[in-house]
Amino acid sequence: MSDTIPTDLAVIGGGPAGLMAAEVARAAGLDVDLYDAMGSVGRKFLVAGKGGLNLTHSEPFEPFVARYGERAHEVRAWLDTFDADALRAWARGLGVETFVGTSGRVFPADLKAAPLLRGWVRRLRASGVRLHMHRRFTGWDDDGALRFVDDGDGTGHRVRARALVLALGGGSWPVLGSTGAWTGALAARGVDIAPLAPSNCGFDVAWTAHFAERHAGSPVKPVVVRARDAHGGEHALQGEFVVANYGVEGSLIYALSARLRDAIARDGGVEILLDLAPGRDAARLAADLARPRGGRSLSEHLRRVAGIAGVKAGLVYERVSKADLADPAKLAAAIKALPIRLDRARGLDEAISTAGGVRFEAMDEHLMLTALPGTFCAGEMIDWEAPTGGYLLTASFASGVVAARGAVAWLRRQ
């Protein structure tokens, strides 16, 4: 096992949080070495940008902050330092202009992640940040040196750093490097860690084989989803979700996933209600359904008078009894509040992001671990979560800024 040249700051993790921490620390004059277990940085960032990189959101600051749920107060401090506007300005500094889509989401002008990442890595290297790939962090030696294994040839490496930023990601997308394997090493050194859990994930539903085979992959829109959280509060969102062969997924489900996951953990399952005809009054809908349909089939009648067709009609037949299908009032009530039971959240390896991780109570306001002075955390490995829509990326970038500034200030005091 070989020693490397000592460095001011070691950053472990080459996602947005780690790269931003490296950039900020290097700009402050520190020698910076960044280590990542993969062969190149930003793997998950690139995958997230395959369908169009949703960099951030144009929502006003207060509702933007509210998206972080129970950790809104803590994440607000990050966003006070580096918010959505700052992120767009940062991208502009790399020559990447952004635009606001119809949903309020912010994208690069070319929609791509790769050009932004390439430009960023070039700038980091030019500034003097040293990138070390295929270096998997395995913990600390007895004398406090960082230990790495080269996954290419199996050789070991020791690094002595005056300060450390950990940006190791959560437990989702392990094939891209976010394995959650770091939890054991930190817990062994007295760091308080909340168990990792899936966030922005799908949920299992016991569909009939006929429904799943016919409608898997179909988007349900527009629809309102209503759900109760673990504290009894009701939440309703309009948009769309997707029927999967195993259950449900997609933007509406992801937006509610934290509440749904926690309710399932408490009760063993949770029921959501679907309004398949948002904007239509229930009484008027019942009257329309009561019209004579002559020789038309019920499916054709539903399509003509209620706009219920395709996967929406499939959901109605899946969940409404034959007796209630024949009763216009009961059928209308079911269309306005169709119950779907979710049995369990999908696993971490299928989730878009992760809840759990290093608890805020284990860190100071600069994201330094109280159990490990000089060690800072950033990104998804901290116990916070947010819906998709640019909120995850924005807070990850911002946490990297906060951790780097904390490391710079800490080193200057030593």
C-alpha positions as CSV (number, residue, x, y, z in Angstrom):
1,M,0.0,0.0,0.0
2,S,1.6,3.3,-1.1
3,D,1.4,6.8,0.3
4,T,0.4,9.7,-1.9
5,I,1.6,13.3,-1.5
6,P,-0.3,15.0,1.3
7,T,-3.1,17.3,0.2
8,D,-5.0,20.2,1.8
9,L,-8.4,18.7,0.9
10,A,-9.5,15.3,-0.3
11,V,-13.0,15.1,-1.8
12,I,-14.4,11.6,-2.1
13,G,-17.2,11.4,-4.7
14,G,-17.4,12.7,-8.2
15,G,-21.1,13.7,-8.4
16,P,-22.3,17.3,-8.5
17,A,-21.8,17.8,-4.8
18,G,-18.3,16.6,-4.8
19,L,-17.3,18.4,-8.0
20,M,-18.7,21.6,-6.7
21,A,-16.9,21.2,-3.4
22,A,-13.7,20.7,-5.2
23,E,-14.2,23.8,-7.4
24,V,-15.1,26.1,-4.5
25,A,-12.2,24.9,-2.4
26,R,-9.7,25.2,-5.2
27,A,-10.9,28.7,-6.0
28,A,-10.2,29.5,-2.3
29,G,-6.6,28.5,-2.8
30,L,-6.5,24.9,-1.4
31,D,-4.7,22.0,-3.0
32,V,-7.5,19.6,-3.9
33,D,-7.5,15.9,-4.8
34,L,-10.8,14.3,-5.8
35,Y,-11.3,10.5,-5.7
36,D,-14.1,8.4,-7.2
37,A,-14.6,4.7,-7.5
38,M,-15.9,4.9,-11.1
39,G,-13.8,5.3,-14.2
40,S,-15.1,8.9,-14.7
41,V,-17.0,11.5,-12.7
42,G,-20.7,12.4,-13.0
43,R,-22.0,9.0,-14.0
44,K,-25.5,9.5,-12.4
45,F,-25.5,13.1,-13.5
46,L,-25.2,11.9,-17.1
47,V,-27.9,9.3,-16.7
48,A,-30.2,11.9,-15.2
49,G,-29.7,14.1,-18.3
50,K,-30.5,11.4,-20.9
51,G,-34.0,12.6,-21.4
52,G,-33.1,16.2,-21.0
53,L,-31.1,17.5,-18.0
54,N,-33.5,19.1,-15.5
55,L,-30.9,21.3,-13.8
56,T,-33.1,23.3,-11.5
57,H,-36.6,24.9,-11.2
58,S,-37.8,28.5,-11.7
59,E,-40.3,28.3,-8.8
60,P,-40.1,31.3,-6.4
61,F,-37.8,30.8,-3.4
62,E,-40.3,30.1,-0.6
63,P,-42.3,27.3,-2.4
64,F,-39.0,26.1,-3.8
65,V,-37.7,25.6,-0.2
66,A,-40.9,24.0,0.9
67,R,-40.2,21.1,-1.5
68,Y,-37.7,19.8,0.9
69,G,-40.4,18.8,3.4
70,E,-39.2,18.0,6.9
71,R,-35.7,19.2,6.1
72,A,-36.8,22.5,4.5
73,H,-35.3,24.5,7.4
74,E,-31.9,23.0,7.0
75,V,-31.8,23.0,3.2
76,R,-32.9,26.6,3.2
77,A,-29.5,27.5,4.7
78,W,-27.8,25.8,1.7
79,L,-30.0,27.6,-0.8
80,D,-29.4,30.9,0.9
81,T,-25.8,30.3,-0.1
82,F,-26.3,28.9,-3.6
83,D,-29.9,28.9,-5.1
84,A,-31.4,28.2,-8.4
85,D,-30.4,31.6,-9.9
86,A,-26.9,31.0,-8.8
87,L,-26.9,27.6,-10.4
88,R,-28.1,29.0,-13.7
89,A,-25.4,31.7,-13.5
90,W,-22.8,29.1,-12.8
91,A,-23.9,27.1,-15.9
92,R,-23.6,30.3,-17.9
93,G,-20.1,30.6,-16.8
94,L,-19.4,27.3,-18.4
95,G,-20.9,28.6,-21.7
96,V,-24.2,26.7,-21.1
97,E,-27.3,28.8,-21.4
98,T,-30.5,27.6,-19.8
99,F,-34.2,28.1,-20.4
100,V,-37.4,27.6,-18.5
101,G,-39.8,24.9,-19.8
102,T,-43.5,25.1,-19.8
103,S,-43.6,23.3,-16.4
104,G,-41.2,25.7,-14.8
105,R,-38.3,23.3,-15.0
106,V,-35.0,24.7,-16.1
107,F,-32.9,22.9,-18.8
108,P,-29.7,23.6,-20.7
109,A,-30.4,25.1,-24.1
110,D,-29.4,21.9,-25.8
111,L,-31.0,19.7,-23.1
112,K,-27.8,17.7,-22.7
113,A,-25.8,16.9,-19.6
114,A,-22.6,15.8,-21.4
115,P,-21.4,19.1,-22.8
116,L,-21.9,20.8,-19.4
117,L,-20.0,18.0,-17.6
118,R,-17.1,18.0,-20.1
119,G,-16.7,21.8,-19.8
120,W,-16.8,21.5,-16.0
121,V,-14.2,18.8,-15.8
122,R,-11.9,20.7,-18.2
123,R,-12.2,23.8,-16.0
124,L,-11.5,21.8,-12.8
125,R,-8.4,20.2,-14.3
126,A,-7.2,23.6,-15.6
127,S,-7.7,25.1,-12.2
128,G,-5.4,22.5,-10.6
129,V,-7.9,20.0,-9.1
130,R,-6.4,16.5,-9.4
131,L,-8.9,13.8,-10.3
132,H,-8.2,10.2,-9.3
133,M,-10.5,7.6,-10.8
134,H,-11.0,3.9,-9.9
135,R,-10.3,4.8,-6.2
136,R,-12.8,3.1,-3.9
137,F,-12.8,4.5,-0.4
138,T,-12.6,1.8,2.3
139,G,-12.2,3.8,5.4
140,W,-9.4,5.0,7.7
141,D,-6.1,3.5,8.9
142,D,-5.4,3.5,12.6
143,D,-3.3,6.6,12.2
144,G,-6.1,8.5,10.4
145,A,-5.0,8.1,6.8
146,L,-7.6,7.6,4.2
147,R,-7.6,4.2,2.5
148,F,-8.5,3.5,-1.1
149,V,-8.4,0.4,-3.3
150,D,-7.8,0.7,-7.0
151,D,-10.7,-1.4,-8.5
152,G,-8.6,-1.7,-11.7
153,D,-5.6,-3.6,-10.3
154,G,-6.4,-4.1,-6.7
155,T,-3.6,-2.0,-5.3
156,G,-4.1,0.0,-2.1
157,H,-3.5,3.7,-1.6
158,R,-3.2,5.8,1.5
159,V,-4.0,9.6,1.5
160,R,-3.2,12.1,4.1
161,A,-5.5,15.1,3.9
162,R,-5.7,18.1,6.2
163,A,-9.5,18.2,5.6
164,L,-12.0,15.9,3.9
165,V,-15.3,16.4,2.1
166,L,-17.4,13.2,1.7
167,A,-19.8,13.3,-1.2
168,L,-20.5,9.5,-1.5
169,G,-24.1,9.6,-2.7
170,G,-26.9,7.5,-1.3
171,G,-27.9,4.0,-2.1
172,S,-29.8,4.3,-5.4
173,W,-28.3,3.4,-8.8
174,P,-25.5,1.2,-7.3
175,V,-24.3,0.4,-10.9
176,L,-23.3,4.1,-11.1
177,G,-21.4,4.1,-7.9
178,S,-24.0,5.1,-5.3
179,T,-23.9,1.8,-3.2
180,G,-24.3,3.2,0.3
181,A,-21.3,1.0,1.3
182,W,-19.9,4.0,3.2
183,T,-22.5,3.8,6.0
184,G,-20.6,1.1,7.9
185,A,-17.3,2.9,7.9
186,L,-18.9,6.1,9.2
187,A,-21.0,4.4,11.8
188,A,-17.9,2.6,13.1
189,R,-16.4,6.1,13.8
190,G,-19.4,7.3,15.8
191,V,-21.4,9.1,13.1
192,D,-25.2,9.0,13.5
193,I,-26.8,7.6,10.4
194,A,-30.5,7.2,9.5
195,P,-31.1,3.9,7.5
196,L,-31.1,4.5,3.8
197,A,-34.6,4.3,2.2
198,P,-35.9,4.7,-1.4
199,S,-37.1,8.1,-2.5
200,N,-38.7,9.2,-5.8
201,C,-39.6,5.5,-6.2
202,G,-42.4,3.4,-7.6
203,F,-44.8,1.2,-5.5
204,D,-46.1,-2.3,-5.8
205,V,-49.8,-2.8,-6.6
206,A,-51.6,-6.2,-6.9
207,W,-52.9,-5.6,-10.5
208,T,-54.7,-8.4,-12.2
209,A,-52.5,-10.1,-14.9
210,H,-54.9,-8.9,-17.6
211,F,-54.7,-5.2,-16.5
212,A,-50.9,-5.3,-16.1
213,E,-50.3,-7.0,-19.5
214,R,-52.6,-4.6,-21.3
215,H,-51.7,-1.3,-19.7
216,A,-48.1,-1.5,-18.4
217,G,-46.3,1.6,-19.6
218,S,-49.4,3.7,-20.1
219,P,-49.5,7.2,-18.6
220,V,-52.6,8.2,-16.6
221,K,-53.3,11.9,-17.2
222,P,-54.7,14.2,-16.2
223,V,-55.4,12.8,-12.8
224,V,-55.5,14.0,-9.2
225,V,-53.9,11.7,-6.6
226,R,-54.9,12.0,-3.0
227,A,-53.0,10.4,-0.2
228,R,-52.7,10.5,3.6
229,D,-49.3,10.7,5.2
230,A,-48.1,9.0,8.3
231,H,-49.4,11.8,10.4
232,G,-52.9,11.7,9.0
233,G,-52.6,14.8,6.8
234,E,-54.1,14.7,3.3
235,H,-52.2,15.7,0.2
236,A,-53.6,16.1,-3.3
237,L,-51.6,16.7,-6.5
238,Q,-52.7,16.9,-10.1
239,G,-50.5,15.7,-13.0
240,E,-49.7,12.2,-14.3
241,F,-48.2,8.9,-13.3
242,V,-47.5,5.7,-15.2
243,V,-48.9,2.2,-14.8
244,A,-46.0,-0.3,-14.4
245,N,-46.3,-4.1,-14.6
246,Y,-45.5,-4.1,-10.9
247,G,-47.6,-1.1,-9.8
248,V,-47.3,2.6,-10.2
249,E,-44.4,5.1,-10.9
250,G,-43.9,8.5,-12.5
251,S,-43.9,12.1,-11.5
252,L,-47.0,12.3,-9.3
253,I,-46.1,9.1,-7.5
254,Y,-42.5,10.4,-7.0
255,A,-43.7,13.7,-5.6
256,L,-45.7,11.8,-2.9
257,S,-43.2,9.0,-2.4
258,A,-41.9,10.2,0.9
259,R,-45.3,10.4,2.5
260,L,-46.4,7.1,0.9
261,R,-43.3,5.3,2.0
262,D,-43.6,6.4,5.6
263,A,-47.3,5.6,5.7
264,I,-46.5,2.0,4.5
265,A,-43.8,1.7,7.1
266,R,-46.3,2.6,9.7
267,D,-49.4,0.7,8.5
268,G,-48.0,-2.0,6.2
269,G,-49.8,-0.5,3.2
270,V,-51.4,2.7,2.1
271,E,-54.4,3.6,-0.1
272,I,-54.4,6.4,-2.6
273,L,-57.5,7.8,-4.3
274,L,-57.5,8.7,-8.0
275,D,-59.7,11.4,-9.5
276,L,-59.8,10.3,-13.1
277,A,-62.0,13.2,-14.1
278,P,-60.4,16.3,-12.5
279,G,-62.4,19.4,-13.2
280,R,-65.7,17.5,-13.6
281,D,-68.3,17.9,-10.9
282,A,-69.3,14.6,-9.4
283,A,-73.1,15.3,-9.6
284,R,-72.8,16.4,-13.2
285,L,-70.7,13.3,-14.0
286,A,-73.4,11.1,-12.4
287,A,-76.1,12.8,-14.4
288,D,-74.1,12.3,-17.6
289,L,-73.5,8.7,-16.9
290,A,-77.2,8.2,-16.2
291,R,-78.1,9.2,-19.8
292,P,-79.5,6.4,-21.9
293,R,-76.8,4.7,-23.8
294,G,-79.0,2.7,-26.2
295,G,-77.0,0.0,-28.0
296,R,-73.6,1.5,-27.0
297,S,-71.3,-0.5,-24.8
298,L,-70.4,0.8,-21.3
299,S,-66.9,1.4,-22.5
300,E,-68.1,3.6,-25.4
301,H,-70.6,5.3,-23.0
302,L,-67.7,6.1,-20.6
303,R,-65.7,7.5,-23.4
304,R,-68.4,9.7,-24.8
305,V,-70.0,11.2,-21.7
306,A,-67.1,11.1,-19.2
307,G,-63.9,11.1,-21.3
308,I,-62.9,7.9,-19.6
309,A,-61.0,5.6,-22.1
310,G,-57.9,3.6,-22.5
311,V,-55.9,3.1,-19.2
312,K,-58.5,5.2,-17.3
313,A,-61.2,2.8,-18.4
314,G,-59.0,-0.1,-17.5
315,L,-58.5,1.3,-14.0
316,V,-62.3,1.6,-13.6
317,Y,-62.9,-2.0,-14.7
318,E,-60.0,-3.1,-12.5
319,R,-61.4,-1.6,-9.3
320,V,-65.2,-1.2,-9.6
321,S,-67.6,-4.0,-9.0
322,K,-70.1,-5.0,-11.7
323,A,-72.9,-3.9,-9.5
324,D,-71.4,-0.4,-9.1
325,L,-70.6,-0.2,-12.8
326,A,-74.3,-0.4,-13.4
327,D,-75.2,2.4,-10.9
328,P,-74.4,5.8,-12.4
329,A,-74.1,7.5,-9.0
330,K,-71.7,4.8,-7.6
331,L,-69.7,4.8,-10.8
332,A,-69.3,8.5,-10.8
333,A,-68.2,8.4,-7.1
334,A,-65.6,5.7,-8.1
335,I,-64.3,7.8,-11.0
336,K,-63.8,10.8,-8.7
337,A,-62.2,8.7,-5.9
338,L,-60.9,5.4,-7.2
339,P,-59.0,3.5,-4.4
340,I,-55.7,1.9,-5.2
341,R,-53.7,0.1,-2.5
342,L,-49.9,0.4,-2.5
343,D,-48.3,-2.6,-0.8
344,R,-44.6,-1.6,-0.6
345,A,-42.0,0.8,-2.0
346,R,-39.7,-0.5,-4.7
347,G,-36.1,-1.2,-3.6
348,L,-33.2,1.2,-3.3
349,D,-31.6,-0.1,-6.5
350,E,-34.7,1.1,-8.5
351,A,-35.2,4.4,-6.8
352,I,-34.2,7.7,-8.4
353,S,-32.8,9.0,-5.1
354,T,-32.3,8.1,-1.4
355,A,-33.7,9.2,1.9
356,G,-31.7,8.6,5.1
357,G,-28.0,9.0,5.6
358,V,-25.9,11.2,7.8
359,R,-28.3,13.0,10.2
360,F,-28.2,16.8,10.4
361,E,-27.8,16.4,14.2
362,A,-24.4,14.7,13.5
363,M,-23.1,17.8,11.8
364,D,-22.6,21.5,12.6
365,E,-24.1,24.3,10.4
366,H,-21.0,24.0,8.0
367,L,-21.8,20.3,7.5
368,M,-18.8,19.2,9.5
369,L,-19.2,15.9,11.4
370,T,-19.0,16.6,15.1
371,A,-17.5,13.1,15.6
372,L,-14.8,13.7,13.0
373,P,-13.5,17.3,13.1
374,G,-12.3,18.4,9.7
375,T,-14.6,16.0,7.8
376,F,-17.5,17.5,6.0
377,C,-20.4,15.9,4.2
378,A,-22.3,16.9,1.0
379,G,-25.0,15.7,-1.3
380,E,-27.3,12.8,-1.2
381,M,-25.4,11.0,1.6
382,I,-27.0,13.5,4.1
383,D,-30.5,12.7,5.4
384,W,-32.7,14.9,3.2
385,E,-34.9,14.3,0.1
386,A,-36.8,16.2,-2.5
387,P,-39.0,15.5,-5.5
388,T,-37.7,15.4,-9.0
389,G,-38.0,18.6,-11.0
390,G,-34.5,20.1,-10.4
391,Y,-34.8,20.2,-6.6
392,L,-32.4,17.3,-6.0
393,L,-29.7,18.7,-8.2
394,T,-30.0,22.2,-6.9
395,A,-29.6,21.2,-3.2
396,S,-26.8,18.8,-4.1
397,F,-24.8,21.6,-5.8
398,A,-25.6,23.9,-2.9
399,S,-24.5,21.5,-0.2
400,G,-21.1,21.1,-2.0
401,V,-20.6,24.9,-1.8
402,V,-21.5,24.9,1.9
403,A,-19.2,22.0,2.7
404,A,-16.3,23.4,0.8
405,R,-16.6,26.8,2.4
406,G,-16.8,25.1,5.8
407,A,-13.6,23.2,5.0
408,V,-11.8,26.3,3.9
409,A,-12.8,28.2,7.0
410,W,-11.9,25.3,9.3
411,L,-8.4,24.9,7.7
412,R,-7.8,28.6,8.1
413,R,-8.5,28.4,11.8
414,Q,-6.0,25.5,12.3
